């Protein structure tokens, strides 16, 4: 199972390959529960993405998910709507922004 730092490193590598110029401002905190628990955030601002291992106080939404399910979500093996419906993903804040984030990380 991956650690928070490994996930952040991998997300940064993948994000470097993508164009975020057509996205508006998006501030999401991801709270990983269970084994390898931790917190990080992703912010899209001015066409660039930042992924940092900190809490984001002024976030638009927070995703609460296990590491295993987060990895499945990122790899496209877990649909975000199904995950939410089944209780595998909890959203605090703007659900629309959470869905936008889920589509960005695919």
PyMOL commands that set and color helices and strands:
alter all, ss='L'
color gray80, all
select helices_A, chain A and resi 4-15+67-74+80-85+95-105
alter helices_A, ss='H'
color red, helices_A
select strands_A, chain A and resi 26-33+38-45+48-52+61-66+89-93
alter strands_A, ss='S'
color yellow, strands_A
deselect
rebuild
show_as cartoon
